[in-house]
Every structure is written in structure tokens, then in C-alpha cells.
């Protein structure tokens, strides 16, 4: 299952796409993609919507 993780570093919020995986019988969380600040997140969503409409 994938989800967004938000980290606050020096008063800035950074977003990561994280996926849970089972490795050696234990659940581990793996960062799939670094997204960056919120403006990057918004632009990624807008780009995905434009591709969807094509």
C-alpha cells in the first residue's frame, strides 16, 4: 500500500511517496519517490490530470 509521508525540516514540508513491503517476514517502508515541496506535489497532480484527459 502506498501513501504520502510529510516531513517537516527547518519549517519546510517535504513529501515522499512511500510503499510498505514485507521483507524477511517483517514489514518495511520504502521510499518510492521523493516529491519535494508542496508546489512540486501540486504540479505533479496537474500533470497527471492532463495525461488522464488525453
GULO-549042 format. One line per field, with one value per residue: x negated, y negated, z negated of N, C-alpha, C, O, CB in turn; residue number from 0; residue in three letters. Coordinates in Angstrom, 3 decimals. Glycine has a CB too. Example, Ala and Ser with C-alpha at 12.3 -4.5 7.8 and 13.67 -1.06 7.14 Angstrom:
! GULO-549042
nc1 (-13.190  -12.850) $
nc2 (5.690  2.250) $
nc3 (-7.800  -7.080) $
cac1 (-12.300  -13.670) $
cac2 (4.500  1.060) $
cac3 (-7.800  -7.140) $
cc1 (-13.200  -12.900) $
cc2 (3.300  -0.030) $
cc3 (-7.800  -7.870) $
oc1 (-14.236  -13.409) $
oc2 (3.319  -1.138) $
oc3 (-8.465  -8.039) $
cbc1 (-11.308  -14.084) $
cbc2 (4.473  0.598) $
cbc3 (-9.046  -5.725) $
n (0  1) $
res (ALA  SER) $
//
This chain:
! GULO-549042
nc1 (-0.841  -0.638  -1.491  -1.441  -4.105  -4.852  -7.400  -8.701  -11.158  -13.295  -11.207  -10.060  -8.013  -8.272  -7.539  -7.043  -6.621  -5.670  -6.014  -4.742  -6.377  -6.866  -9.592  -11.687  -9.773  -9.069  -7.508  -8.463  -9.066  -9.419  -10.852  -9.482  -9.421  -10.801  -9.127  -9.179  -8.733  -5.504  -4.589  -5.682  -4.263  -1.668  -2.021  -2.690  -0.295  1.406  0.194  0.617  3.396  3.753  2.557  4.296  6.633  6.089) $
nc2 (1.170  -2.153  -5.466  -8.984  -10.566  -13.107  -15.284  -17.563  -19.872  -22.214  -24.192  -23.786  -21.805  -18.566  -16.117  -12.627  -9.669  -6.670  -3.156  -0.184  2.833  6.374  7.846  10.480  11.473  9.287  6.098  3.431  0.011  -1.640  -4.262  -5.297  -7.416  -10.630  -13.573  -16.284  -19.755  -21.308  -22.693  -21.250  -18.893  -19.707  -20.419  -17.920  -16.528  -18.035  -17.578  -14.828  -14.773  -16.064  -14.244  -12.153  -13.108  -13.014) $
nc3 (0.000  0.879  -0.222  -1.132  -2.729  -5.009  -5.856  -8.169  -7.878  -9.032  -9.088  -6.601  -4.491  -3.239  -0.789  -0.364  1.520  0.266  -0.165  -1.603  -2.307  -2.579  -3.943  -4.540  -6.313  -7.821  -8.026  -6.072  -5.305  -2.282  -0.490  2.403  4.189  4.163  3.712  3.035  2.256  1.488  3.758  5.838  5.567  6.228  8.929  10.002  9.667  11.305  13.803  14.047  14.235  16.689  18.447  18.082  19.228  21.928) $
cac1 (0.000  -1.438  -0.916  -2.318  -4.686  -5.246  -8.435  -8.957  -12.580  -13.573  -9.971  -9.615  -7.399  -8.721  -6.642  -7.640  -5.724  -6.230  -5.307  -5.027  -6.755  -7.236  -10.932  -12.085  -8.687  -8.819  -7.026  -9.396  -8.575  -10.422  -10.545  -9.409  -9.759  -10.870  -8.302  -9.695  -7.840  -4.096  -4.369  -6.000  -3.155  -0.549  -2.326  -2.618  1.123  1.936  -0.345  1.296  4.754  3.669  2.292  5.514  7.633  5.700) $
cac2 (0.000  -3.374  -6.636  -10.154  -10.905  -14.506  -15.558  -18.982  -20.108  -23.663  -24.923  -23.441  -20.486  -17.784  -14.988  -11.391  -8.562  -5.553  -1.894  0.845  4.118  7.405  8.344  11.445  11.628  8.040  5.017  2.310  -1.069  -2.022  -5.488  -5.004  -8.619  -11.906  -14.524  -17.623  -20.683  -21.213  -23.178  -20.132  -17.951  -20.263  -20.322  -16.505  -16.174  -18.679  -16.855  -13.534  -15.024  -16.381  -12.986  -11.344  -13.659  -12.759) $
cac3 (0.000  0.985  -0.873  -1.169  -4.026  -5.078  -6.848  -8.371  -8.077  -9.057  -8.759  -5.255  -4.417  -2.098  -0.558  0.144  1.801  -0.489  0.040  -2.599  -1.720  -3.541  -3.660  -5.572  -7.275  -8.544  -7.173  -5.940  -4.467  -1.297  0.246  3.829  4.938  3.467  4.455  2.766  1.562  1.874  5.125  6.727  5.452  6.994  10.363  10.384  9.760  12.507  14.962  14.117  14.722  18.113  19.149  17.972  20.145  23.322) $
cc1 (-0.895  -0.706  -1.919  -2.816  -5.128  -6.287  -8.623  -10.435  -12.828  -12.386  -9.524  -9.052  -7.818  -7.883  -7.392  -6.528  -6.375  -5.360  -5.718  -5.302  -7.063  -8.566  -11.364  -11.044  -8.371  -8.380  -8.032  -8.760  -9.710  -9.970  -10.624  -9.861  -9.781  -10.102  -8.797  -8.691  -6.440  -3.839  -4.700  -4.875  -1.976  -0.811  -2.279  -1.168  1.728  1.450  0.356  2.715  4.744  3.414  3.530  6.560  7.306  6.299) $
cc2 (-1.245  -4.542  -7.777  -10.370  -12.356  -14.645  -17.066  -19.146  -21.608  -24.489  -24.747  -22.032  -19.804  -16.516  -13.829  -10.395  -7.320  -4.326  -0.919  2.160  5.100  8.005  9.219  11.547  10.380  6.968  3.871  1.259  -1.544  -3.290  -5.166  -6.213  -9.821  -12.913  -15.948  -18.461  -20.621  -21.706  -22.092  -19.112  -18.419  -20.121  -18.872  -16.060  -16.773  -17.967  -15.514  -13.703  -15.322  -15.124  -12.105  -11.798  -13.372  -11.510) $
cc3 (0.000  0.329  -0.816  -2.590  -3.944  -6.185  -6.934  -8.727  -7.955  -8.568  -7.315  -5.283  -3.119  -2.002  0.087  0.429  1.206  -0.277  -1.058  -1.892  -2.841  -3.097  -4.835  -6.682  -8.074  -7.559  -7.228  -5.038  -3.574  -0.586  1.728  4.634  4.007  4.307  4.250  2.012  2.151  3.295  6.148  6.729  6.299  8.489  10.841  10.553  11.022  13.768  15.144  14.646  16.217  18.929  19.162  18.988  21.608  23.845) $
oc1 (-1.813  0.524  -3.091  -2.033  -5.704  -6.083  -8.695  -10.903  -12.596  -12.544  -8.672  -9.547  -7.730  -7.555  -8.248  -5.582  -7.487  -4.134  -6.896  -4.562  -7.477  -8.665  -11.404  -11.392  -7.486  -8.823  -8.402  -8.007  -10.816  -8.829  -11.682  -10.580  -8.893  -10.397  -8.830  -7.896  -6.209  -2.953  -4.071  -4.562  -1.357  0.089  -1.870  -0.849  2.478  2.226  0.654  3.190  5.636  4.000  3.785  7.287  8.191  6.072) $
oc2 (-1.350  -4.603  -7.576  -10.358  -12.786  -14.182  -17.758  -18.629  -22.199  -25.380  -25.504  -21.169  -20.389  -15.909  -14.016  -10.290  -6.953  -4.423  -0.831  2.560  4.698  8.596  8.764  11.691  10.410  6.936  3.406  1.587  -1.815  -3.378  -4.812  -6.082  -9.999  -13.088  -16.735  -17.946  -19.973  -21.184  -22.021  -18.530  -17.623  -19.741  -18.616  -15.306  -16.102  -17.777  -15.113  -12.872  -14.876  -14.956  -11.395  -10.976  -13.483  -11.152) $
oc3 (-0.813  0.322  -0.496  -3.540  -2.945  -7.307  -5.918  -9.741  -6.901  -7.734  -6.849  -6.008  -2.039  -3.021  0.952  -0.353  1.584  -0.216  -1.407  -0.993  -3.928  -2.022  -5.978  -7.854  -8.929  -6.411  -8.306  -4.120  -4.041  -0.132  2.247  5.624  3.174  5.490  5.196  1.225  3.173  3.971  7.204  7.767  7.005  9.239  11.973  11.472  11.731  14.705  16.269  15.419  16.938  19.998  20.135  19.544  22.455  25.000) $
cbc1 (0.962  -1.749  -0.518  -1.582  -5.891  -4.010  -9.780  -8.029  -13.444  -14.797  -10.161  -10.778  -5.855  -10.229  -5.459  -8.670  -5.448  -6.341  -5.608  -3.853  -7.977  -6.124  -11.947  -13.435  -9.013  -10.081  -5.604  -10.778  -8.013  -10.667  -11.525  -7.982  -8.762  -12.359  -6.836  -10.074  -8.383  -3.245  -5.218  -7.316  -2.729  -0.320  -3.709  -3.322  1.894  1.527  -1.859  1.320  5.396  2.564  1.122  6.090  7.756  4.216) $
cbc2 (0.008  -3.697  -6.323  -11.417  -9.951  -15.438  -14.841  -19.578  -19.302  -23.978  -26.388  -23.557  -20.589  -17.444  -15.411  -10.799  -8.400  -5.896  -1.301  0.996  3.966  8.507  7.166  11.054  12.719  7.584  4.537  2.780  -2.234  -0.878  -6.658  -4.592  -8.845  -12.365  -14.411  -18.314  -22.118  -22.001  -24.435  -19.465  -17.789  -21.746  -20.927  -15.627  -16.659  -20.160  -16.639  -12.858  -16.190  -17.411  -12.239  -11.427  -15.154  -12.685) $
cbc3 (-1.221  2.467  -2.340  -0.650  -4.404  -5.337  -6.486  -9.492  -7.047  -8.199  -9.036  -4.222  -4.511  -2.215  0.324  -0.869  3.351  -2.000  1.455  -3.601  -0.766  -3.657  -3.421  -6.167  -8.207  -9.325  -7.614  -5.365  -5.325  -0.280  -0.136  4.229  6.089  3.228  4.027  4.057  1.639  0.906  5.394  6.308  3.980  6.629  10.659  9.332  8.510  12.544  14.805  12.734  13.954  18.371  18.496  16.544  19.936  23.460) $
n (0  1  2  3  4  5  6  7  8  9  10  11  12  13  14  15  16  17  18  19  20  21  22  23  24  25  26  27  28  29  30  31  32  33  34  35  36  37  38  39  40  41  42  43  44  45  46  47  48  49  50  51  52  53) $
res (UNK  UNK  UNK  UNK  UNK  UNK  UNK  UNK  UNK  UNK  UNK  UNK  UNK  UNK  UNK  UNK  UNK  UNK  UNK  UNK  UNK  UNK  UNK  UNK  UNK  UNK  UNK  UNK  UNK  UNK  UNK  UNK  UNK  UNK  UNK  UNK  UNK  UNK  UNK  UNK  UNK  UNK  UNK  UNK  UNK  UNK  UNK  UNK  UNK  UNK  UNK  UNK  UNK  UNK) $
//
